[in-house]
Amino acid sequence: MAIIKCENLVKVYQTGTITVEALRGIDLTIGSGEMVAIMGPSGCGKTTLLNCLSGIDNVTSGKICIEGRELTQMSDTKKTNFRATRMGFIFQFYNLLPVLTAVENVELPLLITGTPSGDARKKAQSLLDAVGLSHRAQQRPASLSGGERQRVTIARALANAPAIVWADEPTGDLDKKTSDEIVALMRRLNNENKQTFVIVTHDPEVGAKCDRIIYMQDGNIANSSDNSNDMSSGNEL
Amino acid sequence: MVLLTLLPSIFAPAIILLLTILFVLIDAIRNRILFNISIRNVIRRPGTTALVLAGLMVGTAIISATLVVSDTFDNMIVGEITETYGESDFFIKGSGENNGLYSISEVESISEDIRGIHGIQSADWFLRTSSGITNKRSELGIPDPSIFGLSDDAVKNLGGFKSHSGISIENLPSAGHVYVNEKLAHVLDIEVGDIITLNKILNYEEVRLELIVEAVVANHALGGLTGGRNIYLDMDDAQQLIGDQDLVNYLAVALTNDGRNDPGPLRNTIESIIESPSYAALKLEISGDRAQIIEDGREGVSMFTSLFFVFGSFSIIAGIVLIINIFTMLGEERKSEMGISRAVGMQRSHLRKLFIYEGFIYALVTAAIGTFVGLLLAYGLINAVGMVMDLGTFDISKYFTFTTTSILLAYLAGFLLTIVTIYGVTRRISNMNIVRAIRNIPEPIRPRNDKKALLLGLLSLLFGVLVMFVGVSAESLGPALGGLSIATISMGLIIRRFVGDRIAWTVAGLTTLLLWMPGVEIFPYDGNLEMFVIAGVFMVTALSMVVMFNSDLIAAVLTRLLRVKNGYKAVFKTALSYPQRVRGRTAMSMFIFGLVIFTITTLSMMSGMLGVGIPKMLEETSGGFDIIAISSAPIDMRNEIETAGGIIDSTNIEDIIQLTMGYSTFTFSPLTDNDEASKEVYYNAIGIESSLYERGHYPLANWNHTKYSNEKDVWLAVQQDPTLVILDGSANSNEMSGTGISINVGPFHGVAIGDQIIMNNSTGGSHALTVAAFMEQSAFSGAYMSKELVKSSTEADGSNLFMIKLVDDTDVEKYSVLLQNRFLPQQLITIPISAIAKEAVSQVNGIFDLIKAFLAMGLIIGITGLGIITMRSIHERRIEIGMMRAIGYTKRMIVTNFTLESSFVAVLGVFIGTTLGIITGYLLWDGGFSAMGIDFMIAWKPILLVDAIALLATLVTVIPAARGASRVSPAEVLRFE
């Protein structure tokens, strides 16, 4: 069953007198519980696609449906609330709030959606436990390693049990060993929770561990390769 | 103030300014690329530049306004005294027999001798007296105009008159005619041709003169003499009022221009003449000295401007902290580019120069803007003074002026203030780790065992102790308590090593605060007005430290108390956490807000207490009566009103108490003043009768309880025993405990119950009096004693002091005027207590409001500071905002987040300022106002109004910036920044 569907997606940036066509009529469908990698050379439109699909950027034209709801027709507030309840985000540079501890960062999306403080704290603790960081719950980001920070970001992304997790270069700032651990963690969570993961990456090893790789070139989807047979993940395509 | 004394001439500030500019410019030419970068940094963000300029110019504006106000008052003093003295430089009068009246033939030789001195232009005798006056046409009258009987020579030599239309008049009015000055004409609605009646009681007989007004003369030269309401007439006519055709009592001396350049020696020569054996018996003395009065006036003005400087210095200090804050933030904003600059080879000194050049450009511009704004502010203040004070026809705004020296000084002070502060800040900014700077990684938190912090703590402690010992050795409260406060604050840097930041700074802050609390007196020294600034700065610093290092607890309590619902819990969490991350800038903003609100709250406390206290004091002074009246000639008022009431309806008068008041000198040995063996004071001697304490309410503050069982016994004893005296409450002088500010409220300071004071009789004898009690009230000053003693020891005869109680709902002000008119020949002057109270309260509040308005400039500093912080904080957290928007913060949540963040700092600052202001208000009450019989009260309304305005203004400044933050595109910032 398709959880993400977009038709003829166009995104044009206007920088001074220069017009950049970042997305040139993308058609894409991603199934529920799928773990998809979006790959391609720098400037091909990977992050723009992710931003448009997740609703943090507006499209120039085209249609995006998430869980059957048309994102492109939603007001900013509705889109924001939808993101808060149905989506999670993982960024390359973690983007944790430096003033909050690890557990406070994880509970933030829960508090936004109105979860009572006590419940939010319990859930955040259990999520940190799930990513293997319960012992670092009271540390602030500045005293965590890169891998630990990204685990906190993953825990934060999962806080509201979202249907979709968007990850933009989640391993871009990590060494190989940590990178492998993070991808394995995402894979495990994807298997366990049946949540859809859309990962933008440059790293072929990350792509190889996903169910499908979508290759982009100059704002278009060049091709798509299916790894599901190799992965034996059993995910629905 | 130091600058003022160091740089008296226009050249000194100009030279310093030019040298500084020259020095920086030469350096800038040698480092042209750095100077170019600095110029571009100034213009790269116009919005921030505008805020920086606004913040930096406030200190200069306050300095400029104070100097221009001082110039204007100086101009007013000189101008008014020139008017009051005309061409005269000295007035000589006597205290010899016959009430200081002398026959012309007796004193003519003195004026001739004085005229013979080189440097003296003229010396002319004239007669000055007083009487009741009524304008027949308007039927208006007053009891106490000054009447001048002049000779033709005196008119010419003393500058003559000017008519209303500006025409010079150099001759006397013809016989049977008078000139009146504009001040008198205004009050009595006098026009040329009106008939005026002068009448007074002389040796129990009424003297009455009817004269025609020949001209209304301007309040200038002779027309402005004494600055009062004047009548001028021929000497012979005037002498009819004193019943003798040959008497004079004043000698006016005018100097030549040369003489005026150095009047001191001429005064000495004149004194040697009037004190010479030939004239010593006449007991003449110089009673008016133009140069001396100008000097005294200037001293008074300097006290007034000191007040503005002292209160204004809070805003100046806040301005300095704002400059530090602004440049620290500019440093943080450019940290990454500075890191890159260092990586490619720039030295630390280059980075410092970048900021110094930038600061130099800002200082040049802001000092100019600030000086001009100060000029406008001063103009507004001068006009406001005119409106606030009841100055009658006096137009203070015509004296508005400024000197080039003041403008230059203000510019120089503002320029140096900015550039020196920036120079200090650059040291910290340029000290960076290059990698951390390039990657924009936050500076690590200083570890507990940081040796630099410990060393700094020890050095500060040592410095504080040294300053304290300097204060102790000089017996000066400022450095003593200030030094001790530096030492206790330094303790924070030392003990954090053992107990961590929160406990260390909380303990250091609370200890420092304790030093300034009511009831704590560590050093028994006197302070002065500057103590208020020192106390304010240390108290606000100490409480800011305590609040800052416990703000997480405050935030937690607030979140719990406010029962925040839905997603706003997350907003509260992020908004209240950020100020704790940037402790330095939060503490500085809190300090700025706290300091300004502290000053305004303290002033509100003072004006609130005085506003309630003054009417109460006046009510106590009145003893429950409505009108106090004093006459020049004795009156049997009760009898006259009852038997021949005239314009007074006796049924409206409930009670009249008739007392006798004289004037005498008293000698005593003060107990507390070791420098003087004995003191001599001039004071009212008031003869009492039983009705005063039986029907009036005059409570006693202190008396010998073993000797007298109640207050009535004391009054009775004093009434009957001519060796006893009761002194008014002003004899109980007090010091403001804690602050060390002392108020000497009466000349009998140091006298105690049971002490003896000597009353000197008018006949040359003396009389010992034992102090039996002190009264509560101090406004109606006097030594209260037996009536017979007053009559025998002074020249008072019969009743001349009256306490009048009217029937309820009678118009007090109207009866006050009616009584004056009824007893015009006796020159009865009435004081309607309630009207006076109302006027006094309005004037006190007016002055306080004026100072508060002046200080509101400080609020601009605080609010500008928060605006800058908010803008900066939005700029540096754009990626965070993007992330927050991505994970579900709505635009409204972002606006709330940033508004809440700034409001949290403002609220804490307001809390600090308000709390400490109220405590200081209590200190002032405990140390001074309570002794004046004023009750302690908190003027919540104006305090909360100022707090609300401050917070509202903060919101108005912050919300637009916060709305800007909410418009940050998450996709853009997460992708490109």
Contacts between the chains, C-beta under 8 A, distances in Angstrom:
chain1	res1	chain2	res2	distance
A	47	B	975	5.7
A	48	B	971	7.8
A	48	B	975	8.0
A	51	B	970	7.9
A	51	B	971	4.0
A	51	B	974	7.7
A	51	B	975	7.1
A	54	B	886	7.4
A	56	B	882	7.8
A	56	B	885	6.8
A	56	B	886	5.0
A	56	B	970	4.3
A	56	B	971	4.9
A	56	B	974	7.4
A	57	B	969	7.2
A	57	B	970	7.6
A	57	B	971	3.4
A	57	B	972	7.9
A	76	B	890	7.7
A	76	B	891	6.5
A	77	B	890	5.3
A	77	B	891	7.4
A	77	B	892	7.9
A	80	B	885	7.0
A	80	B	888	5.9
A	80	B	889	7.1
A	80	B	890	4.7
A	80	B	891	7.7
A	81	B	888	7.0
A	81	B	890	7.2
A	83	B	886	6.8
A	83	B	887	7.1
A	83	B	888	5.4
A	84	B	567	7.5
A	84	B	887	6.7
A	84	B	888	2.5
A	85	B	888	7.6
A	88	B	887	7.7
A	89	B	883	7.5
A	89	B	886	5.0
A	89	B	887	5.9
A	91	B	883	6.8
A	91	B	974	6.4
A	93	B	879	7.8
A	95	B	879	6.2
A	95	B	880	6.9
A	95	B	882	7.6
A	95	B	883	3.9
A	95	B	974	7.2
A	97	B	574	6.1
A	97	B	577	7.5
A	97	B	880	6.2
A	97	B	883	7.8
A	97	B	884	7.9
A	98	B	442	6.7
A	98	B	581	6.5
A	99	B	574	7.1
A	99	B	577	3.8
A	99	B	578	5.3
A	99	B	580	6.8
A	99	B	581	4.4
A	100	B	573	6.9
A	100	B	574	7.1
A	100	B	577	6.0
A	104	B	573	6.6
A	108	B	570	5.2
A	108	B	573	7.1
A	108	B	574	7.4
A	108	B	887	6.9
A	109	B	570	7.8
A	109	B	887	5.2
A	109	B	888	5.9
A	111	B	567	6.6
A	111	B	569	4.3
A	111	B	570	3.7
A	111	B	573	6.6
A	112	B	567	4.1
A	112	B	570	4.6
A	112	B	887	7.0
A	112	B	888	4.5
A	112	B	889	6.6
A	112	B	893	7.6
A	113	B	567	6.5
A	113	B	888	6.9
A	114	B	565	7.3
A	114	B	566	4.2
A	114	B	567	6.0
A	114	B	569	7.9
A	117	B	569	6.4
A	142	B	442	6.5
A	142	B	444	7.8
A	156	B	887	7.2
A	168	B	974	7.5
